Amino acid sequence: MKKTVLMLVLIAICTGQAYAETLYITDRFEITLRAGAGTNYRILRMLPSGQQVELIERGSEWSKVQLPGGPEGWVSNQYLQRNPAARDSLQELTARLEPLAVENESLKAENERLLIMNQEIARQLEETKRQFEEAVSNYEHLKEASAEFLTIKEEHDALLARLEEKRNRIEHLESRMTEEFLSAAIKWFLAGAGVLLAGILLGTRSKKKRPGLR
């Protein structure tokens, strides 16, 4: 007998635990929590839409539930559902989405800032590339100008050397011409002076001989 009672108690406990699940009041604005399974039982409390209750016993039309930390009572099955009310779900979803919306706006602003920064970096990169190409071009021109300058300098030095050589030759020729001119002039002078002296001597002798001829 005792074993039978114990088994019945265990079955009752297991049955109660099997029905223990969380349910929600439907979107109906308010429903009645009654003292028994039927509308003829007195109303214990009005339950608002979305009210959470714990299922204790499920019947064909009415189920026994318990409010969190509150009394037990019976509710029509048509007002019970496994998911929260759509209004509450929407509010919860909205509350969850609001931080995401704020974060999304922040990410959009950050993305816009990064886009502007990327455009500025691209512009600076293009400007740097242009300056680099210009520097390379100037370097090439400088190399060409330097090579041309070296060639012109070598030609200039060669011309200066040839000019110096010709100048020295001209000075040497002028020196020789001056020496030869002076030598010729002296010779002509000496020759003229000799002729003049010979004439003078001949004239003197002629004068001395004339008185003896008388």
C-alpha positions as semicolon CSV with decimal commas, in nm:
position;residue;x (nm);y (nm);z (nm)
1;M;0,000;0,000;0,000
2;K;0,274;0,240;0,097
3;K;0,458;0,153;-0,225
4;T;0,146;0,233;-0,427
5;V;0,100;0,572;-0,260
6;L;0,468;0,652;-0,312
7;M;0,442;0,567;-0,681
8;L;0,133;0,785;-0,720
9;V;0,316;1,075;-0,553
10;L;0,615;1,032;-0,783
11;I;0,386;1,018;-1,086
12;A;0,214;1,337;-0,972
13;I;0,546;1,510;-0,919
14;C;0,677;1,399;-1,259
15;T;0,351;1,508;-1,423
16;G;0,373;1,850;-1,260
17;Q;0,735;1,889;-1,368
18;A;0,650;1,782;-1,720
19;Y;0,398;2,066;-1,748
20;A;0,632;2,327;-1,597
21;E;0,706;2,565;-1,883
22;T;0,694;2,937;-1,947
23;L;0,395;3,075;-2,138
24;Y;0,268;3,428;-2,221
25;I;-0,069;3,598;-2,236
26;T;-0,173;3,681;-2,594
27;D;-0,210;4,029;-2,743
28;R;-0,563;4,061;-2,596
29;F;-0,553;4,370;-2,376
30;E;-0,659;4,194;-2,051
31;I;-0,784;3,848;-1,954
32;T;-0,921;3,699;-1,637
33;L;-0,740;3,476;-1,395
34;R;-1,015;3,267;-1,233
35;A;-1,032;3,045;-0,932
36;G;-1,144;2,745;-1,138
37;A;-1,160;2,608;-1,490
38;G;-1,463;2,798;-1,616
39;T;-1,625;3,135;-1,648
40;N;-1,853;3,059;-1,354
41;Y;-1,558;3,078;-1,115
42;R;-1,470;3,408;-0,954
43;I;-1,206;3,633;-1,102
44;L;-0,888;3,642;-0,899
45;R;-0,702;3,900;-1,107
46;M;-0,697;4,072;-1,448
47;L;-0,386;3,980;-1,645
48;P;-0,250;4,227;-1,901
49;S;-0,128;4,125;-2,245
50;G;0,223;3,986;-2,233
51;Q;0,201;3,873;-1,871
52;Q;0,436;3,584;-1,802
53;V;0,288;3,281;-1,622
54;E;0,410;2,934;-1,530
55;L;0,201;2,641;-1,651
56;I;0,109;2,401;-1,368
57;E;-0,162;2,190;-1,525
58;R;-0,296;2,189;-1,880
59;G;-0,659;2,108;-1,946
60;S;-0,860;2,073;-2,265
61;E;-1,001;2,431;-2,246
62;W;-0,854;2,580;-1,930
63;S;-0,503;2,557;-1,781
64;K;-0,381;2,614;-1,430
65;V;-0,102;2,873;-1,412
66;Q;0,092;3,063;-1,149
67;L;0,205;3,424;-1,164
68;P;0,574;3,491;-1,088
69;G;0,579;3,528;-0,709
70;G;0,199;3,543;-0,706
71;P;-0,115;3,330;-0,680
72;E;-0,229;3,037;-0,891
73;G;-0,540;3,039;-1,108
74;W;-0,705;2,920;-1,424
75;V;-0,678;3,081;-1,770
76;S;-0,855;2,995;-2,095
77;N;-0,619;2,813;-2,330
78;Q;-0,710;3,045;-2,618
79;Y;-0,522;3,327;-2,442
80;L;-0,201;3,130;-2,383
81;Q;0,089;3,108;-2,627
82;R;0,448;2,991;-2,613
83;N;0,601;3,316;-2,740
84;P;0,574;3,666;-2,595
85;A;0,302;3,895;-2,730
86;A;0,381;4,055;-3,062
87;R;0,363;4,400;-2,905
88;D;0,613;4,305;-2,636
89;S;0,831;4,128;-2,890
90;L;0,823;4,439;-3,104
91;Q;0,916;4,658;-2,809
92;E;1,195;4,421;-2,712
93;L;1,315;4,403;-3,069
94;T;1,300;4,782;-3,096
95;A;1,497;4,816;-2,774
96;R;1,756;4,574;-2,909
97;L;1,768;4,749;-3,244
98;E;1,812;5,100;-3,106
99;P;2,176;5,044;-2,995
100;L;2,239;4,869;-3,326
101;A;2,092;5,166;-3,512
102;V;2,314;5,404;-3,314
103;E;2,615;5,181;-3,381
104;N;2,519;5,164;-3,749
105;E;2,508;5,545;-3,770
106;S;2,843;5,561;-3,595
107;L;2,986;5,307;-3,839
108;K;2,842;5,503;-4,132
109;A;3,002;5,821;-4,002
110;E;3,333;5,638;-3,948
111;N;3,309;5,487;-4,295
112;E;3,245;5,831;-4,442
113;R;3,544;5,970;-4,254
114;L;3,763;5,683;-4,374
115;L;3,637;5,735;-4,729
116;I;3,731;6,102;-4,718
117;M;4,068;6,011;-4,566
118;N;4,123;5,749;-4,837
119;Q;4,045;6,006;-5,107
120;E;4,289;6,252;-4,949
121;I;4,558;5,982;-4,928
122;A;4,494;5,892;-5,293
123;R;4,526;6,260;-5,389
124;Q;4,850;6,296;-5,193
125;L;4,980;5,974;-5,348
126;E;4,901;6,104;-5,696
127;E;5,071;6,436;-5,617
128;T;5,375;6,253;-5,478
129;K;5,387;6,037;-5,791
130;R;5,372;6,349;-6,010
131;Q;5,649;6,517;-5,811
132;F;5,859;6,200;-5,831
133;E;5,814;6,179;-6,209
134;E;5,900;6,548;-6,238
135;A;6,211;6,497;-6,024
136;V;6,316;6,201;-6,243
137;S;6,260;6,409;-6,555
138;N;6,461;6,698;-6,410
139;Y;6,735;6,454;-6,312
140;E;6,751;6,316;-6,664
141;H;6,763;6,668;-6,808
142;L;7,033;6,758;-6,558
143;K;7,232;6,453;-6,660
144;E;7,201;6,550;-7,025
145;A;7,287;6,912;-6,946
146;S;7,583;6,800;-6,736
147;A;7,711;6,578;-7,015
148;E;7,666;6,862;-7,263
149;F;7,837;7,101;-7,022
150;L;8,132;6,866;-6,983
151;T;8,159;6,832;-7,361
152;I;8,144;7,209;-7,409
153;K;8,400;7,257;-7,130
154;E;8,637;7,008;-7,291
155;E;8,598;7,183;-7,627
156;H;8,649;7,521;-7,458
157;D;8,964;7,401;-7,283
158;A;9,095;7,260;-7,612
159;L;9,025;7,592;-7,789
160;L;9,197;7,782;-7,508
161;A;9,500;7,556;-7,542
162;R;9,509;7,607;-7,920
163;L;9,460;7,981;-7,876
164;E;9,742;7,994;-7,625
165;E;9,962;7,798;-7,862
166;K;9,884;8,034;-8,152
167;R;9,938;8,337;-7,930
168;N;10,279;8,206;-7,834
169;R;10,361;8,142;-8,200
170;I;10,247;8,495;-8,292
171;E;10,458;8,645;-8,015
172;H;10,752;8,437;-8,134
173;L;10,701;8,547;-8,496
174;E;10,661;8,910;-8,391
175;S;10,980;8,884;-8,192
176;R;11,164;8,735;-8,489
177;M;11,020;8,997;-8,726
178;T;11,126;9,274;-8,492
179;E;11,474;9,132;-8,465
180;E;11,505;9,087;-8,843
181;F;11,365;9,434;-8,908
182;L;11,612;9,590;-8,667
183;S;11,893;9,389;-8,816
184;A;11,798;9,494;-9,169
185;A;11,759;9,857;-9,064
186;I;12,099;9,853;-8,898
187;K;12,249;9,696;-9,205
188;W;12,087;9,953;-9,431
189;F;12,192;10,227;-9,195
190;L;12,544;10,103;-9,183
191;A;12,552;10,061;-9,560
192;G;12,420;10,415;-9,611
193;A;12,660;10,556;-9,359
194;G;12,949;10,375;-9,530
195;V;12,849;10,515;-9,868
196;L;12,820;10,861;-9,723
197;L;13,154;10,831;-9,549
198;A;13,318;10,703;-9,867
199;G;13,174;10,999;-10,057
200;I;13,303;11,237;-9,802
201;L;13,646;11,082;-9,813
202;L;13,652;11,086;-10,192
203;G;13,547;11,448;-10,194
204;T;13,816;11,543;-9,951
205;R;14,080;11,375;-10,156
206;S;13,960;11,547;-10,468
207;K;13,997;11,888;-10,313
208;K;14,349;11,814;-10,201
209;K;14,461;11,707;-10,546
210;R;14,326;12,003;-10,740
211;P;14,586;12,271;-10,629
212;G;14,878;12,060;-10,744
213;L;14,734;12,037;-11,089
214;R;14,772;12,421;-11,146
